[in-house]
Amino acid sequence: SPEGEEVYSPIVVVGNVRRLGQLLVFPNPITTAADVSLPNVDYTAQLTLVDGLGRIVWSVVHPKDGATSLRLPDLKPGAYLLRWEGADEQVAVTRFVKTGH
């Protein structure tokens, strides 16, 4: 394309996408304990908690028991990412902060 001309990519429709539900940590920020609301699925999923430096600080396989919540472990103050990975490479990620109070 000539210099300065805008070029757009074609629109692509993605099919067969299921809404997983939300992955939430609450309250946010957390002070002493937190609860996690998980996507409601009927298969096992891997949960991984990563600190602000990218280190895995906790990981668990969540069973396909229909439970949609779980308790997080005790954490040091800082920023965290919680990653949920289910079947067919479905992924949900949420961020939260643990304060020192």
Summary of the structure (lengths in Angstrom):
residues: 101
radius of gyration: 17.9
end to end distance: 57.1
largest distance: 58.5
contacts: 220
relative contact order: 0.26
helix: 3%
strand: 40%
